[in-house]
Amino acid sequence: MAAQARTEHDAGREKGRAAGAATLALAVLACALLASVVLACGLGSFPATPGETLRALLQAAGLHAGAPVDPSLAVVVVDIRLARVVLAGITGASLAIAGAAFQGVLRNPLADAFTLGVSGGAAFGASLAILSGIAGGAALAGDARALPACALAGALAALALVLGLSRAGGGPLSNLRRETLVLAGIVVSTFLSALISLLKSLDEESVSSIVFWIMGSFQGRGFEHAALAWPYMLLGAGIVFWRAGELDVLSLGETQARMLGLDAGRSRLWLLFGASLLSGAAVAVSGVIGFVGLVVPHLVRLALGAGHRRLLPASALLGALLLIWSDVLARSVLPRGAELPVGVVTALVGGPFFCLLLARRGSGGGRA
Amino acid sequence: MLEGLGRADAIVARTDADRLPARIAKLPVIGTHMRPNEEAVLAQRPDLVLQMAGRKEASLPVEALRKRGVRVAVFRAESFAELFSVIRRVGTLTGSAPQAEDMVRGMEARLAALDARMARAKARPRVFYEVRSPNLLAAGQAGLVAEIIRRAGGVNCVEDAAKFAHLSEEEVIRLEPEAYIIQRGPMNPAPLPLGKRPRLRTIPAAASGRAWFVDEQKYARPGPQSVDAAEELAGLLHPELKPQEITPAKGAKHKDRK
């Protein structure tokens, strides 16, 4: 009796400690994010001392009383760097939340926006917009809204197509098998990438625009892009967070979920929709950026465990951090202001990291 | 170029992007300049295939043509000196060497006149030449555009030694260009005017309004029109230095050539 009480007591303490650790981790990540935003605004080819950077940021916030900052410096720090940092941050957070949700819903550690063809759909929508000239070159410069809209529409259309394909064998939409979903996703993804190649070979003049866009980059993006994307991201994140508890239940498996009284099919549809909104909006403004959605949730699971109420916010913060710093690398590695596509940086960082995870898992050392 | 040599009638086919002069627009297309189609070229039974050196993919089919016994000449013109030698060689290959010599002489004379005019320029503005945006690409120090800028009395503010330079908006702000040239054409189909790019609002070119669109075909494709490009740019950069003598003879001669 006493022993049992002690175990329960220990379990409670364990739980409390885990929650404390999670809160601490979230606080640390949030502080790191704040510091990163300021630091990242100070880095780039235009010379700016930390003091000048800070003054420019304060001036933009209306908190700087002294002499006005050099206008060029203010544009560089606020309109160019801060805008990119904000966009990279919300994009990274969105991709990470979406990745966690896809992995939870599909109970597949390899799942992300690519698996269900959502990224492919967005990329196809954008390619089509570039090729048909609705978007032209002006879209990325913020003059037209057509490109992001087409990308988002493409993402949701791809999801609809995958769901439609999955139920082709009959049965209600709410009762889909995970394996079927993944298979349909891969088929749609592959088909879409073939279509993109087709578009590219049809019009050589657009190839560089399409390739540049698909590789993923924050170059030339401004606050207008963040403004375009955040409502969808917020909506998507809202849906996923609202159903975070259901994600936990879903990841136990179909039967358990039903035993616990969860309408698994419905819950899954909602979560897929939310995650697709998130990744569609992310792809819409920044192109296809891989590995964030895949790697970040894994990292967080290693540190904080699989509970989605902790996993989701921590993934969001870590995703934002990862993408902000990847973008800093992308824009500062090459001399004279030349840039790497940020998708290349995340893949270069994410690839080896993923190998490491696999190796640990292979040797039985990790929980991932 | 062949048009200028009076031999445009000898052209039997073109690439997809060649639409000038108007009379060749109706000719069969043998593919694009990046991926010419070997079979389509052979179908025209050409005596001579002319190509501007470009990417590797573009030269493979042409190499294959050479192996099949078709006469092939591949050119590179990254400066006016190279352009002149290309014109002379094309002249020789098409049996119009004297016309080619005339054309080169005329171009040299106009460039010399332009040089003399620009020697009087008090200041040489820092010029930024935008090849493509978004995914900003600028003209670097190599290539014909760089020489056009120099001949037109400007200084290319992009210091990259290559023909093209990738750079960020931040770098453009750091370079402080006094004139911003945006080429419009296949490489840059829908560029925004500088006035609609709020992040570049503080560069000197935006403040002074010295920003212009130019024709990619005229500036970036080496040919007789490259001298027109240099003269046009000189007029934009140095409106105070009017050409002293626009002799009718010269103008008429020019018209003949075109």
HADDOCK unambig.tbl for C-alpha pairs under 7 A between the chains (distance, minus, plus):
assign (segid A and resid 45 and name CA) (segid B and resid 170 and name CA) 6.78 0.50 0.50
assign (segid A and resid 45 and name CA) (segid B and resid 171 and name CA) 6.12 0.50 0.50
assign (segid A and resid 46 and name CA) (segid B and resid 170 and name CA) 6.11 0.50 0.50
assign (segid A and resid 46 and name CA) (segid B and resid 171 and name CA) 6.30 0.50 0.50
assign (segid A and resid 46 and name CA) (segid B and resid 174 and name CA) 5.53 0.50 0.50
assign (segid A and resid 71 and name CA) (segid B and resid 202 and name CA) 6.68 0.50 0.50
assign (segid A and resid 72 and name CA) (segid B and resid 173 and name CA) 6.87 0.50 0.50
assign (segid A and resid 72 and name CA) (segid B and resid 202 and name CA) 5.49 0.50 0.50
assign (segid A and resid 75 and name CA) (segid B and resid 199 and name CA) 6.32 0.50 0.50
assign (segid A and resid 76 and name CA) (segid B and resid 170 and name CA) 5.94 0.50 0.50
assign (segid A and resid 79 and name CA) (segid B and resid 199 and name CA) 6.32 0.50 0.50
assign (segid A and resid 80 and name CA) (segid B and resid 199 and name CA) 6.87 0.50 0.50
assign (segid A and resid 136 and name CA) (segid B and resid 190 and name CA) 5.94 0.50 0.50
assign (segid A and resid 137 and name CA) (segid B and resid 133 and name CA) 6.91 0.50 0.50
assign (segid A and resid 137 and name CA) (segid B and resid 134 and name CA) 6.38 0.50 0.50
assign (segid A and resid 137 and name CA) (segid B and resid 189 and name CA) 6.71 0.50 0.50
assign (segid A and resid 137 and name CA) (segid B and resid 190 and name CA) 5.03 0.50 0.50
assign (segid A and resid 137 and name CA) (segid B and resid 191 and name CA) 6.17 0.50 0.50
assign (segid A and resid 138 and name CA) (segid B and resid 190 and name CA) 6.06 0.50 0.50
assign (segid A and resid 138 and name CA) (segid B and resid 191 and name CA) 6.30 0.50 0.50
assign (segid A and resid 138 and name CA) (segid B and resid 192 and name CA) 6.32 0.50 0.50
assign (segid A and resid 140 and name CA) (segid B and resid 134 and name CA) 6.47 0.50 0.50
assign (segid A and resid 141 and name CA) (segid B and resid 134 and name CA) 6.42 0.50 0.50
assign (segid A and resid 205 and name CA) (segid B and resid 186 and name CA) 6.33 0.50 0.50
assign (segid A and resid 205 and name CA) (segid B and resid 187 and name CA) 6.87 0.50 0.50
assign (segid A and resid 219 and name CA) (segid B and resid 135 and name CA) 6.86 0.50 0.50
assign (segid A and resid 219 and name CA) (segid B and resid 168 and name CA) 6.98 0.50 0.50
assign (segid A and resid 220 and name CA) (segid B and resid 134 and name CA) 6.71 0.50 0.50
assign (segid A and resid 220 and name CA) (segid B and resid 169 and name CA) 6.70 0.50 0.50
assign (segid A and resid 336 and name CA) (segid B and resid 167 and name CA) 6.88 0.50 0.50
assign (segid A and resid 337 and name CA) (segid B and resid 167 and name CA) 4.82 0.50 0.50
assign (segid A and resid 337 and name CA) (segid B and resid 168 and name CA) 5.27 0.50 0.50
assign (segid A and resid 337 and name CA) (segid B and resid 171 and name CA) 5.42 0.50 0.50
assign (segid A and resid 338 and name CA) (segid B and resid 166 and name CA) 4.94 0.50 0.50
assign (segid A and resid 338 and name CA) (segid B and resid 167 and name CA) 4.24 0.50 0.50
assign (segid A and resid 338 and name CA) (segid B and resid 168 and name CA) 6.15 0.50 0.50
assign (segid A and resid 339 and name CA) (segid B and resid 167 and name CA) 6.66 0.50 0.50
